[in-house]
Amino acid sequence: MATALVTGATAGIGAAYARLLAKEGFDLVLVARDLPRLNQVGKNLSKTYKVKVETLKADLTKPAQLSKVERRLASSGKPIEVLINNAGFGIKQSFTDSDVKREQELLDVLVTAPMRLSHAVLPQMIARNSGVIVNVSSVASWIAGGTYSAAKSYLTVFSESLHTELSKTNIKISALCPGFTKTEFHERGKMRMTGLPNFMWTTADQVVKKSWRYAKAGKVICVPGWQYLILSTISRTAPRPIVRKIGMNVRRKQR
């Protein structure tokens, strides 16, 4: 039975991806910082879907703990067929008001970790000519919305680059670029979201279902939701001064 590894697996998109993959029969390696919650999620998935679940406590801002996940991905004992790089968070403050330590942690989790984890798992995927990597990016990767947007832009372009590099193999690389999704993300970041109309929200299960379909089909970019297909098209084609203005307006409203 194939095995999938999911980072940030205890809530939101990560938890939804873990459920979907378990339902499809994958054994799981779940990665998160909160071990009691991680173990509970793993126990529930194992019981419900009759799959084997490993839990791996790791704070991806800590090099030694990130290395622990890299070693699991590189292990030939039970190779990883699917990697979901999902862990992430946002910073409410503007860059000029934010704490530089927190900014560094954002880069560690959103940029360094997906790059290193992908680099760790790819040699075995290439050797057997199979595997899937999904990088959870954002529609924010096409606007100018602070360092979060900049980090997500890296993830989107990184995914496109890997997809192109591996186009002659059976390895699938996909960037999931959701819009506003009902998860703990905004609550954890203490962001104000009360002004957002209901039709702009998607659910984690909807987002993940489309993402997995796109990834298996070899499609490099997945934007769930008609509203975000429209907005992402505008943000990719509109003049950059307009895109920059929209991005900063979104950021101000979240504060």
Short mmCIF file of the C-alpha atoms (twelve columns), coordinates in Angstrom:
data_MODEL
# 
_entry.id   MODEL 
# 
loop_
_atom_site.group_PDB 
_atom_site.id 
_atom_site.type_symbol 
_atom_site.label_atom_id 
_atom_site.label_alt_id 
_atom_site.label_comp_id 
_atom_site.label_asym_id 
_atom_site.label_seq_id 
_atom_site.Cartn_x 
_atom_site.Cartn_y 
_atom_site.Cartn_z 
_atom_site.pdbx_PDB_model_num 
ATOM 1   C CA . MET A 1   0.000   0.000  0.000   1 
ATOM 2   C CA . ALA A 2   1.353   3.434  -0.962  1 
ATOM 3   C CA . THR A 3   2.145   6.052  1.669   1 
ATOM 4   C CA . ALA A 4   1.461   9.797  1.701   1 
ATOM 5   C CA . LEU A 5   3.053   12.439 3.920   1 
ATOM 6   C CA . VAL A 6   1.080   15.574 4.831   1 
ATOM 7   C CA . THR A 7   2.493   18.576 6.698   1 
ATOM 8   C CA . GLY A 8   0.182   20.732 8.787   1 
ATOM 9   C CA . ALA A 9   -2.110  17.729 8.972   1 
ATOM 10  C CA . THR A 10  -4.210  18.501 12.044  1 
ATOM 11  C CA . ALA A 11  -6.525  21.208 10.632  1 
ATOM 12  C CA . GLY A 12  -7.897  22.853 7.513   1 
ATOM 13  C CA . ILE A 13  -6.584  21.854 4.104   1 
ATOM 14  C CA . GLY A 14  -3.966  19.494 5.590   1 
ATOM 15  C CA . ALA A 15  -6.567  17.571 7.588   1 
ATOM 16  C CA . ALA A 16  -8.894  17.453 4.565   1 
ATOM 17  C CA . TYR A 17  -6.068  16.088 2.404   1 
ATOM 18  C CA . ALA A 18  -5.261  13.459 5.033   1 
ATOM 19  C CA . ARG A 19  -8.916  12.333 5.053   1 
ATOM 20  C CA . LEU A 20  -9.105  12.188 1.257   1 
ATOM 21  C CA . LEU A 21  -5.893  10.186 0.935   1 
ATOM 22  C CA . ALA A 22  -6.899  7.793  3.716   1 
ATOM 23  C CA . LYS A 23  -10.239 7.285  1.997   1 
ATOM 24  C CA . GLU A 24  -8.337  6.416  -1.193  1 
ATOM 25  C CA . GLY A 25  -6.366  3.771  0.704   1 
ATOM 26  C CA . PHE A 26  -3.060  5.524  1.351   1 
ATOM 27  C CA . ASP A 27  -1.178  4.866  4.542   1 
ATOM 28  C CA . LEU A 28  -0.248  8.175  6.118   1 
ATOM 29  C CA . VAL A 29  2.617   10.040 7.730   1 
ATOM 30  C CA . LEU A 30  1.131   13.087 9.466   1 
ATOM 31  C CA . VAL A 31  3.360   16.010 10.438  1 
ATOM 32  C CA . ALA A 32  2.456   18.860 12.826  1 
ATOM 33  C CA . ARG A 33  3.641   20.608 15.997  1 
ATOM 34  C CA . ASP A 34  0.816   19.614 18.346  1 
ATOM 35  C CA . LEU A 35  1.511   15.957 19.214  1 
ATOM 36  C CA . PRO A 36  -1.663  15.205 21.245  1 
ATOM 37  C CA . ARG A 37  -3.852  16.619 18.471  1 
ATOM 38  C CA . LEU A 38  -1.747  14.877 15.840  1 
ATOM 39  C CA . ASN A 39  -2.140  11.532 17.578  1 
ATOM 40  C CA . GLN A 40  -5.898  12.016 17.903  1 
ATOM 41  C CA . VAL A 41  -6.258  12.840 14.205  1 
ATOM 42  C CA . GLY A 42  -4.120  9.821  13.310  1 
ATOM 43  C CA . LYS A 43  -6.122  7.505  15.560  1 
ATOM 44  C CA . ASN A 44  -9.424  8.668  14.058  1 
ATOM 45  C CA . LEU A 45  -8.203  8.246  10.471  1 
ATOM 46  C CA . SER A 46  -6.756  4.807  11.157  1 
ATOM 47  C CA . LYS A 47  -9.970  3.637  12.786  1 
ATOM 48  C CA . THR A 48  -12.285 5.108  10.139  1 
ATOM 49  C CA . TYR A 49  -10.384 4.130  6.987   1 
ATOM 50  C CA . LYS A 50  -8.382  1.084  8.170   1 
ATOM 51  C CA . VAL A 51  -5.043  2.525  7.116   1 
ATOM 52  C CA . LYS A 52  -1.699  2.705  8.910   1 
ATOM 53  C CA . VAL A 53  -0.861  6.136  10.311  1 
ATOM 54  C CA . GLU A 54  2.521   7.381  11.532  1 
ATOM 55  C CA . THR A 55  2.679   10.689 13.408  1 
ATOM 56  C CA . LEU A 56  5.743   12.879 13.314  1 
ATOM 57  C CA . LYS A 57  5.920   15.866 15.665  1 
ATOM 58  C CA . ALA A 58  7.919   18.614 13.988  1 
ATOM 59  C CA . ASP A 59  8.159   22.386 14.075  1 
ATOM 60  C CA . LEU A 60  9.313   23.239 10.565  1 
ATOM 61  C CA . THR A 61  10.955  26.467 11.743  1 
ATOM 62  C CA . LYS A 62  13.539  24.327 13.590  1 
ATOM 63  C CA . PRO A 63  16.298  22.917 11.325  1 
ATOM 64  C CA . ALA A 64  16.772  19.754 13.399  1 
ATOM 65  C CA . GLN A 65  13.058  18.970 13.332  1 
ATOM 66  C CA . LEU A 66  12.800  19.729 9.627   1 
ATOM 67  C CA . SER A 67  15.699  17.312 9.085   1 
ATOM 68  C CA . LYS A 68  13.706  14.610 10.859  1 
ATOM 69  C CA . VAL A 69  10.941  14.944 8.250   1 
ATOM 70  C CA . GLU A 70  13.515  14.981 5.444   1 
ATOM 71  C CA . ARG A 71  14.951  11.698 6.705   1 
ATOM 72  C CA . ARG A 72  11.510  10.100 6.690   1 
ATOM 73  C CA . LEU A 73  10.924  11.257 3.115   1 
ATOM 74  C CA . ALA A 74  14.285  9.891  2.007   1 
ATOM 75  C CA . SER A 75  13.782  6.541  3.742   1 
ATOM 76  C CA . SER A 76  13.620  3.541  1.432   1 
ATOM 77  C CA . GLY A 77  11.943  1.359  4.060   1 
ATOM 78  C CA . LYS A 78  8.451   2.562  3.272   1 
ATOM 79  C CA . PRO A 79  8.813   5.123  0.474   1 
ATOM 80  C CA . ILE A 80  6.569   8.169  0.196   1 
ATOM 81  C CA . GLU A 81  4.435   8.205  -2.948  1 
ATOM 82  C CA . VAL A 82  2.593   11.473 -2.214  1 
ATOM 83  C CA . LEU A 83  3.913   14.607 -0.510  1 
ATOM 84  C CA . ILE A 84  1.490   17.372 0.477   1 
ATOM 85  C CA . ASN A 85  3.415   20.515 1.461   1 
ATOM 86  C CA . ASN A 86  0.611   22.241 3.334   1 
ATOM 87  C CA . ALA A 87  1.976   23.704 6.592   1 
ATOM 88  C CA . GLY A 88  1.748   27.469 6.754   1 
ATOM 89  C CA . PHE A 89  0.587   30.609 8.528   1 
ATOM 90  C CA . GLY A 90  0.112   34.308 7.861   1 
ATOM 91  C CA . ILE A 91  1.242   37.521 9.552   1 
ATOM 92  C CA . LYS A 92  -1.357  40.191 10.246  1 
ATOM 93  C CA . GLN A 93  1.020   43.141 10.607  1 
ATOM 94  C CA . SER A 94  2.551   45.080 7.739   1 
ATOM 95  C CA . PHE A 95  6.215   44.348 7.062   1 
ATOM 96  C CA . THR A 96  7.346   47.631 8.643   1 
ATOM 97  C CA . ASP A 97  5.459   46.807 11.875  1 
ATOM 98  C CA . SER A 98  6.095   43.070 12.071  1 
ATOM 99  C CA . ASP A 99  8.584   41.110 14.154  1 
ATOM 100 C CA . VAL A 100 11.535  40.009 12.030  1 
ATOM 101 C CA . LYS A 101 11.747  36.688 13.881  1 
ATOM 102 C CA . ARG A 102 8.173   35.938 12.834  1 
ATOM 103 C CA . GLU A 103 8.981   36.978 9.253   1 
ATOM 104 C CA . GLN A 104 11.887  34.532 9.228   1 
ATOM 105 C CA . GLU A 105 9.646   31.770 10.539  1 
ATOM 106 C CA . LEU A 106 7.173   32.477 7.729   1 
ATOM 107 C CA . LEU A 107 9.964   31.996 5.183   1 
ATOM 108 C CA . ASP A 108 11.134  28.846 6.987   1 
ATOM 109 C CA . VAL A 109 7.672   27.229 6.819   1 
ATOM 110 C CA . LEU A 110 6.349   28.517 3.485   1 
ATOM 111 C CA . VAL A 111 9.553   28.495 1.408   1 
ATOM 112 C CA . THR A 112 12.439  26.562 2.970   1 
ATOM 113 C CA . ALA A 113 10.453  23.574 4.232   1 
ATOM 114 C CA . PRO A 114 8.614   22.763 0.955   1 
ATOM 115 C CA . MET A 115 11.863  23.169 -1.004  1 
ATOM 116 C CA . ARG A 116 13.851  20.884 1.304   1 
ATOM 117 C CA . LEU A 117 11.105  18.290 1.677   1 
ATOM 118 C CA . SER A 118 10.606  18.126 -2.094  1 
ATOM 119 C CA . HIS A 119 14.363  17.781 -2.568  1 
ATOM 120 C CA . ALA A 120 14.419  14.936 -0.040  1 
ATOM 121 C CA . VAL A 121 11.633  12.889 -1.636  1 
ATOM 122 C CA . LEU A 122 12.356  13.410 -5.332  1 
ATOM 123 C CA . PRO A 123 15.368  11.057 -5.738  1 
ATOM 124 C CA . GLN A 124 13.232  8.033  -4.868  1 
ATOM 125 C CA . MET A 125 10.306  9.276  -6.942  1 
ATOM 126 C CA . ILE A 126 12.632  9.679  -9.914  1 
ATOM 127 C CA . ALA A 127 14.195  6.238  -9.370  1 
ATOM 128 C CA . ARG A 128 10.820  4.490  -9.530  1 
ATOM 129 C CA . ASN A 129 9.291   7.040  -11.969 1 
ATOM 130 C CA . SER A 130 6.183   7.722  -9.902  1 
ATOM 131 C CA . GLY A 131 4.958   10.130 -7.263  1 
ATOM 132 C CA . VAL A 132 2.903   13.236 -6.575  1 
ATOM 133 C CA . ILE A 133 3.881   16.498 -4.884  1 
ATOM 134 C CA . VAL A 134 1.217   19.094 -4.106  1 
ATOM 135 C CA . ASN A 135 2.420   22.462 -2.845  1 
ATOM 136 C CA . VAL A 136 -0.356  24.390 -1.118  1 
ATOM 137 C CA . SER A 137 0.107   27.914 -2.432  1 
ATOM 138 C CA . SER A 138 -2.565  30.623 -2.735  1 
ATOM 139 C CA . VAL A 139 -4.258  33.038 -5.129  1 
ATOM 140 C CA . ALA A 140 -2.279  35.574 -3.070  1 
ATOM 141 C CA . SER A 141 0.778   34.450 -5.047  1 
ATOM 142 C CA . TRP A 142 -0.380  36.697 -7.915  1 
ATOM 143 C CA . ILE A 143 -0.952  39.877 -5.887  1 
ATOM 144 C CA . ALA A 144 1.288   42.147 -3.819  1 
ATOM 145 C CA . GLY A 145 0.072   41.303 -0.340  1 
ATOM 146 C CA . GLY A 146 3.126   41.387 1.890   1 
ATOM 147 C CA . THR A 147 5.666   38.673 2.540   1 
ATOM 148 C CA . TYR A 148 2.927   36.023 2.619   1 
ATOM 149 C CA . SER A 149 2.192   36.759 -1.055  1 
ATOM 150 C CA . ALA A 150 5.894   36.769 -1.850  1 
ATOM 151 C CA . ALA A 151 6.377   33.380 -0.192  1 
ATOM 152 C CA . LYS A 152 3.361   31.891 -1.962  1 
ATOM 153 C CA . SER A 153 4.652   33.286 -5.252  1 
ATOM 154 C CA . TYR A 154 7.822   31.258 -4.670  1 
ATOM 155 C CA . LEU A 155 5.734   28.116 -4.128  1 
ATOM 156 C CA . THR A 156 3.700   28.632 -7.293  1 
ATOM 157 C CA . VAL A 157 6.732   29.308 -9.493  1 
ATOM 158 C CA . PHE A 158 8.699   26.491 -7.826  1 
ATOM 159 C CA . SER A 159 5.861   24.098 -8.666  1 
ATOM 160 C CA . GLU A 160 5.700   25.289 -12.273 1 
ATOM 161 C CA . SER A 161 9.451   24.868 -12.623 1 
ATOM 162 C CA . LEU A 162 9.465   21.336 -11.179 1 
ATOM 163 C CA . HIS A 163 6.451   20.394 -13.280 1 
ATOM 164 C CA . THR A 164 8.317   21.462 -16.415 1 
ATOM 165 C CA . GLU A 165 11.579  19.800 -15.380 1 
ATOM 166 C CA . LEU A 166 9.790   16.491 -14.731 1 
ATOM 167 C CA . SER A 167 7.351   16.694 -17.652 1 
ATOM 168 C CA . LYS A 168 8.804   13.602 -19.341 1 
ATOM 169 C CA . THR A 169 8.353   11.466 -16.205 1 
ATOM 170 C CA . ASN A 170 5.326   10.019 -14.411 1 
ATOM 171 C CA . ILE A 171 5.881   12.344 -11.432 1 
ATOM 172 C CA . LYS A 172 3.096   14.890 -10.933 1 
ATOM 173 C CA . ILE A 173 3.795   18.331 -9.472  1 
ATOM 174 C CA . SER A 174 0.900   20.668 -8.720  1 
ATOM 175 C CA . ALA A 175 0.371   24.000 -6.954  1 
ATOM 176 C CA . LEU A 176 -2.940  24.339 -5.159  1 
ATOM 177 C CA . CYS A 177 -3.923  28.031 -5.174  1 
ATOM 178 C CA . PRO A 178 -7.066  28.486 -3.075  1 
ATOM 179 C CA . GLY A 179 -8.746  31.718 -2.057  1 
ATOM 180 C CA . PHE A 180 -10.422 32.273 1.295   1 
ATOM 181 C CA . THR A 181 -11.081 28.846 2.795   1 
ATOM 182 C CA . LYS A 182 -12.909 28.004 6.025   1 
ATOM 183 C CA . THR A 183 -10.026 26.817 8.203   1 
ATOM 184 C CA . GLU A 184 -8.261  27.982 11.386  1 
ATOM 185 C CA . PHE A 185 -5.802  30.033 9.299   1 
ATOM 186 C CA . HIS A 186 -7.343  33.494 9.735   1 
ATOM 187 C CA . GLU A 187 -8.306  32.919 13.352  1 
ATOM 188 C CA . ARG A 188 -4.740  31.917 14.233  1 
ATOM 189 C CA . GLY A 189 -3.428  35.007 12.457  1 
ATOM 190 C CA . LYS A 190 -5.984  37.229 14.289  1 
ATOM 191 C CA . MET A 191 -7.152  38.584 10.932  1 
ATOM 192 C CA . ARG A 192 -10.477 40.387 10.559  1 
ATOM 193 C CA . MET A 193 -12.612 38.568 8.006   1 
ATOM 194 C CA . THR A 194 -16.121 39.734 9.005   1 
ATOM 195 C CA . GLY A 195 -16.516 41.941 5.932   1 
ATOM 196 C CA . LEU A 196 -16.019 39.096 3.445   1 
ATOM 197 C CA . PRO A 197 -19.284 37.992 1.768   1 
ATOM 198 C CA . ASN A 198 -20.300 34.348 2.148   1 
ATOM 199 C CA . PHE A 199 -19.945 33.546 -1.561  1 
ATOM 200 C CA . MET A 200 -16.194 34.237 -1.313  1 
ATOM 201 C CA . TRP A 201 -15.627 31.373 1.132   1 
ATOM 202 C CA . THR A 202 -14.787 27.838 0.047   1 
ATOM 203 C CA . THR A 203 -14.470 24.724 2.212   1 
ATOM 204 C CA . ALA A 204 -11.320 22.690 2.732   1 
ATOM 205 C CA . ASP A 205 -13.000 19.541 1.394   1 
ATOM 206 C CA . GLN A 206 -14.070 21.299 -1.829  1 
ATOM 207 C CA . VAL A 207 -10.589 22.709 -2.312  1 
ATOM 208 C CA . VAL A 208 -8.821  19.393 -1.713  1 
ATOM 209 C CA . LYS A 209 -11.168 17.375 -3.911  1 
ATOM 210 C CA . LYS A 210 -10.417 19.573 -6.924  1 
ATOM 211 C CA . SER A 211 -6.707  19.757 -6.089  1 
ATOM 212 C CA . TRP A 212 -6.311  15.966 -6.002  1 
ATOM 213 C CA . ARG A 213 -8.185  15.594 -9.291  1 
ATOM 214 C CA . TYR A 214 -5.928  18.159 -10.926 1 
ATOM 215 C CA . ALA A 215 -2.740  16.689 -9.453  1 
ATOM 216 C CA . LYS A 216 -3.530  13.185 -10.716 1 
ATOM 217 C CA . ALA A 217 -4.316  14.637 -14.152 1 
ATOM 218 C CA . GLY A 218 -0.903  16.310 -14.282 1 
ATOM 219 C CA . LYS A 219 -2.246  19.870 -14.117 1 
ATOM 220 C CA . VAL A 220 0.272   22.209 -12.573 1 
ATOM 221 C CA . ILE A 221 -2.042  24.961 -11.265 1 
ATOM 222 C CA . CYS A 222 -5.321  24.374 -9.430  1 
ATOM 223 C CA . VAL A 223 -7.551  27.328 -8.486  1 
ATOM 224 C CA . PRO A 224 -10.707 26.050 -6.758  1 
ATOM 225 C CA . GLY A 225 -13.886 28.125 -7.014  1 
ATOM 226 C CA . TRP A 226 -15.323 30.083 -9.928  1 
ATOM 227 C CA . GLN A 227 -14.865 33.354 -8.021  1 
ATOM 228 C CA . TYR A 228 -11.139 32.747 -7.641  1 
ATOM 229 C CA . LEU A 229 -10.723 31.598 -11.226 1 
ATOM 230 C CA . ILE A 230 -12.029 35.039 -12.225 1 
ATOM 231 C CA . LEU A 231 -9.937  36.933 -9.676  1 
ATOM 232 C CA . SER A 232 -6.751  35.015 -10.417 1 
ATOM 233 C CA . THR A 233 -7.170  35.626 -14.145 1 
ATOM 234 C CA . ILE A 234 -7.550  39.349 -13.492 1 
ATOM 235 C CA . SER A 235 -4.570  39.449 -11.122 1 
ATOM 236 C CA . ARG A 236 -2.365  37.648 -13.661 1 
ATOM 237 C CA . THR A 237 -3.324  39.839 -16.619 1 
ATOM 238 C CA . ALA A 238 -4.178  43.270 -15.203 1 
ATOM 239 C CA . PRO A 239 -1.582  46.074 -15.128 1 
ATOM 240 C CA . ARG A 240 0.687   45.629 -12.123 1 
ATOM 241 C CA . PRO A 241 -0.082  49.036 -10.530 1 
ATOM 242 C CA . ILE A 242 -3.744  47.946 -10.250 1 
ATOM 243 C CA . VAL A 243 -2.782  44.523 -8.905  1 
ATOM 244 C CA . ARG A 244 -0.497  46.108 -6.291  1 
ATOM 245 C CA . LYS A 245 -3.254  48.459 -5.142  1 
ATOM 246 C CA . ILE A 246 -5.776  45.615 -4.806  1 
ATOM 247 C CA . GLY A 247 -3.290  43.501 -2.881  1 
ATOM 248 C CA . MET A 248 -2.521  46.178 -0.326  1 
ATOM 249 C CA . ASN A 249 -6.215  47.002 0.101   1 
ATOM 250 C CA . VAL A 250 -6.909  43.348 0.932   1 
ATOM 251 C CA . ARG A 251 -4.100  43.375 3.486   1 
ATOM 252 C CA . ARG A 252 -5.383  46.566 5.169   1 
ATOM 253 C CA . LYS A 253 -8.884  45.127 5.556   1 
ATOM 254 C CA . GLN A 254 -7.496  41.975 7.196   1 
ATOM 255 C CA . ARG A 255 -5.809  44.119 9.838   1 
# 
